[in-house]
């Protein structure tokens, strides 16, 4: 299931983005003319992603908090 939200800050502010975490450990982020492929893994309750062309030591970890039925907010403040 895609996780979709609209960041309020940063380079993609105001643009709907969706992330799909696939069972094989790959991930796709898409929306508003953007398509980025990479990998993901779970680490201590966080989801850590790395773009396909990033070095192995460059990964970004995000936490997700449930805020209601089928609603979440990530540690970047994006509501999903």
Secondary structure, 3 states (H helix, E strand, C coil): CCEEEECCCCCCCCCEEEEEECCCCEEEEEECCEEEEEEEEEECCEEEEEECCCCCCCCEEECEEEEECCEEEECCCCEC
